[in-house]
Amino acid sequence: MKTLFFIFILITNLFAFENDLVLKGGLSYSNAKVKGISGTEDTMKGAGFSTHFGYRWTKWEVNFSSYIFWGEVDELTYRAQGQTFTGDAHLRHVSFGPTVKYIIQSFEPYKNWKFYTGLGPSWSLQTIKFDEPDAGNQSIFDENHKLTYDSQGGFLFFGVEEQTKYKEMHPAYIEILYSYKKSKELKVVDSRDFTETNILSTEESKQDLSGHFFMVTIGITIF
């Protein structure tokens, strides 16, 4: 991950021009189809926010993007520490990665607004914290335990953005994002002490948790 961030900084500095540094952020609504094991799946709706930090030219923009949202999933089946179990849980999703964005100059849907599209790879963490683990799972989990999945996937997005003379005028944007994730590694974490992370076990996840994620974001250029 450190190597990826170094490459991103190197590229942006090689091609950067004065006043092209941008930071954007917005509030999001998400809708996701999340799949567990044994064919279980659920639709999750939730709220969140996103940020983009990078450099912009006339037609192109390179960013380090992050997306965070949370919601609830019901009756998904999971596998951890050699056992399989089902439960209702809160899901928190954090994803990030470099994105390349192309601003379409040939068409304006409204005066001083232009469409854009883009894509990029993503790395993410999905945290599952159970509401009330069922009696059969009490030997493994209680309300202080959670599952943390390391996942990989990609971003694909489309939006429309206000064009202003200066970025200090805080142009607005509306974006629709599609992202697919599949888990690679699972950690069981004891969260009773919020000041430290106590990892109880680590194992391969083998796509035990995957999902199609959609987000609609309304945001502005902060600087």
C-alpha positions as CSV (number, residue, x, y, z in Angstrom):
1,M,0.0,0.0,0.0
2,K,2.9,2.4,0.8
3,T,4.4,1.7,-2.7
4,L,1.0,2.4,-4.3
5,F,0.8,5.8,-2.5
6,F,4.4,6.7,-3.5
7,I,3.7,6.0,-7.2
8,F,0.5,8.1,-7.0
9,I,2.4,11.1,-5.4
10,L,5.2,10.7,-8.0
11,I,2.9,10.8,-11.0
12,T,0.9,13.8,-9.7
13,N,4.1,15.8,-9.1
14,L,5.5,15.0,-12.5
15,F,2.5,16.3,-14.3
16,A,1.2,18.9,-11.8
17,F,0.7,22.6,-12.7
18,E,0.2,25.5,-10.4
19,N,-3.3,25.7,-8.7
20,D,-4.3,22.3,-10.0
21,L,-4.3,20.7,-6.5
22,V,-7.9,19.8,-5.5
23,L,-9.7,18.4,-2.6
24,K,-13.4,17.4,-3.0
25,G,-15.9,15.8,-0.6
26,G,-19.6,15.0,-0.5
27,L,-22.4,13.1,1.3
28,S,-23.6,9.8,-0.2
29,Y,-26.5,7.4,-0.3
30,S,-25.6,3.8,-0.8
31,N,-27.4,0.7,-2.0
32,A,-25.6,-2.7,-2.0
33,K,-26.3,-6.3,-2.6
34,V,-24.1,-8.2,-0.1
35,K,-23.4,-11.9,-0.4
36,G,-22.3,-14.3,2.4
37,I,-21.6,-18.0,2.1
38,S,-24.1,-20.8,1.4
39,G,-26.0,-18.6,-1.1
40,T,-27.1,-16.1,1.4
41,E,-27.5,-12.4,0.4
42,D,-29.2,-9.2,1.5
43,T,-29.7,-5.7,0.2
44,M,-28.2,-3.0,2.3
45,K,-29.1,0.7,2.3
46,G,-27.1,3.3,4.1
47,A,-25.5,6.7,4.3
48,G,-21.9,7.8,4.0
49,F,-19.4,10.2,2.5
50,S,-16.5,10.4,0.0
51,T,-13.4,12.4,-0.6
52,H,-11.1,12.9,-3.6
53,F,-7.6,14.4,-3.4
54,G,-5.4,15.0,-6.4
55,Y,-4.6,17.1,-9.5
56,R,-6.7,18.4,-12.3
57,W,-6.1,19.5,-15.9
58,T,-8.5,20.6,-18.6
59,K,-9.8,17.1,-19.4
60,W,-8.2,14.8,-16.9
61,E,-8.1,14.4,-13.1
62,V,-6.0,12.0,-11.1
63,N,-7.2,11.4,-7.5
64,F,-6.7,9.3,-4.4
65,S,-10.3,8.6,-3.6
66,S,-12.0,7.2,-0.5
67,Y,-15.6,6.1,0.1
68,I,-17.1,5.3,3.5
69,F,-20.7,4.2,4.3
70,W,-22.6,2.0,6.8
71,G,-25.8,0.1,7.1
72,E,-27.4,-3.2,8.3
73,V,-27.4,-6.7,6.8
74,D,-29.8,-9.5,7.9
75,E,-29.5,-13.3,8.0
76,L,-26.2,-13.6,6.1
77,T,-24.1,-16.7,6.8
78,Y,-20.4,-16.3,7.7
79,R,-17.5,-18.6,8.3
80,A,-14.8,-17.9,10.9
81,Q,-12.5,-19.9,13.2
82,G,-13.6,-23.2,11.6
83,Q,-17.3,-22.6,12.3
84,T,-20.3,-21.4,10.2
85,F,-23.1,-19.2,11.6
86,T,-25.8,-16.8,10.7
87,G,-26.7,-13.4,12.2
88,D,-28.0,-9.9,11.7
89,A,-25.3,-7.2,11.8
90,H,-24.2,-3.6,11.2
91,L,-21.8,-3.3,8.2
92,R,-19.3,-0.5,7.9
93,H,-17.5,-0.2,4.5
94,V,-14.3,1.7,3.8
95,S,-12.7,1.7,0.4
96,F,-9.9,3.7,-1.2
97,G,-7.7,3.7,-4.3
98,P,-6.3,5.8,-7.1
99,T,-8.8,6.9,-9.7
100,V,-8.5,8.5,-13.2
101,K,-11.3,10.9,-14.3
102,Y,-12.0,12.2,-17.8
103,I,-14.1,15.4,-18.1
104,I,-16.2,15.4,-21.3
105,Q,-15.7,18.8,-23.0
106,S,-17.9,18.4,-26.0
107,F,-21.4,18.6,-24.3
108,E,-23.0,20.6,-21.6
109,P,-26.3,19.3,-20.2
110,Y,-26.7,22.7,-18.4
111,K,-24.8,25.9,-18.8
112,N,-21.4,25.6,-17.1
113,W,-21.9,21.9,-16.2
114,K,-20.0,19.1,-17.8
115,F,-20.2,15.3,-17.7
116,Y,-17.3,13.1,-16.5
117,T,-16.5,9.5,-16.2
118,G,-13.7,7.5,-14.5
119,L,-12.4,4.3,-13.0
120,G,-9.8,2.8,-10.7
121,P,-8.8,-0.2,-8.6
122,S,-9.9,-0.3,-4.9
123,W,-8.9,-1.8,-1.6
124,S,-11.4,-2.0,1.1
125,L,-12.4,-3.1,4.6
126,Q,-15.8,-4.4,5.5
127,T,-16.5,-4.6,9.3
128,I,-19.4,-6.8,10.5
129,K,-20.5,-6.2,14.1
130,F,-23.4,-8.4,15.3
131,D,-26.6,-7.2,17.0
132,E,-27.2,-10.3,19.0
133,P,-25.2,-13.4,18.1
134,D,-27.5,-16.5,18.4
135,A,-27.0,-18.9,21.3
136,G,-25.1,-21.4,19.2
137,N,-22.3,-18.9,18.5
138,Q,-21.8,-17.6,22.0
139,S,-18.6,-19.7,22.3
140,I,-17.1,-17.7,19.5
141,F,-18.8,-14.3,19.4
142,D,-20.4,-11.8,21.8
143,E,-21.4,-8.2,21.3
144,N,-17.7,-7.1,21.6
145,H,-16.5,-9.3,18.7
146,K,-16.5,-8.3,15.0
147,L,-15.4,-9.6,11.6
148,T,-13.1,-7.5,9.5
149,Y,-12.7,-8.4,5.8
150,D,-9.9,-7.2,3.6
151,S,-11.3,-7.0,0.1
152,Q,-10.2,-6.0,-3.5
153,G,-12.2,-4.7,-6.4
154,G,-12.7,-1.7,-8.6
155,F,-14.5,1.6,-9.1
156,L,-16.5,2.8,-12.1
157,F,-18.2,6.2,-11.9
158,F,-20.1,8.8,-13.9
159,G,-21.2,12.3,-12.9
160,V,-21.8,15.9,-13.8
161,E,-19.8,18.8,-12.4
162,E,-20.1,22.6,-12.3
163,Q,-17.5,24.5,-14.2
164,T,-16.3,27.7,-12.5
165,K,-13.5,30.2,-13.3
166,Y,-11.9,29.5,-9.9
167,K,-11.9,26.4,-7.7
168,E,-12.3,28.8,-4.8
169,M,-15.9,29.3,-5.9
170,H,-16.5,25.7,-4.7
171,P,-18.0,24.1,-7.8
172,A,-20.6,21.3,-7.0
173,Y,-20.8,17.8,-8.5
174,I,-23.2,14.9,-8.5
175,E,-21.7,11.4,-9.0
176,I,-23.0,7.8,-9.4
177,L,-20.6,5.1,-8.4
178,Y,-20.5,1.4,-9.0
179,S,-18.0,-0.8,-7.2
180,Y,-17.6,-4.5,-6.9
181,K,-15.7,-6.1,-3.9
182,K,-14.7,-9.6,-2.9
183,S,-13.0,-10.6,0.3
184,K,-9.4,-12.0,0.5
185,E,-8.7,-12.1,4.2
186,L,-10.7,-12.2,7.4
187,K,-9.8,-11.1,10.9
188,V,-11.8,-11.7,14.1
189,V,-11.3,-8.7,16.3
190,D,-12.2,-8.1,20.0
191,S,-13.4,-4.5,20.1
192,R,-14.2,-4.1,23.8
193,D,-11.2,-1.7,24.2
194,F,-11.6,1.0,21.6
195,T,-8.1,2.4,22.3
196,E,-6.4,-0.7,20.9
197,T,-7.0,-3.4,18.2
198,N,-7.0,-6.9,19.6
199,I,-6.9,-9.4,16.6
200,L,-8.0,-12.8,17.8
201,S,-7.4,-14.7,14.5
202,T,-6.5,-14.2,10.8
203,E,-7.4,-16.5,8.0
204,E,-8.1,-16.6,4.2
205,S,-11.6,-15.5,3.3
206,K,-11.8,-17.0,-0.2
207,Q,-14.5,-14.5,-1.3
208,D,-16.8,-15.4,1.7
209,L,-18.1,-11.8,1.6
210,S,-18.7,-10.0,-1.7
211,G,-21.0,-7.4,-3.1
212,H,-22.2,-4.9,-5.7
213,F,-22.1,-1.4,-4.3
214,F,-23.9,1.6,-5.7
215,M,-23.5,5.2,-4.4
216,V,-25.0,8.5,-5.3
217,T,-22.9,11.5,-4.0
218,I,-23.6,15.2,-3.9
219,G,-20.5,17.2,-3.1
220,I,-18.3,20.3,-3.7
221,T,-14.7,21.3,-4.3
222,I,-13.4,22.2,-0.9
223,F,-10.2,23.8,-2.2
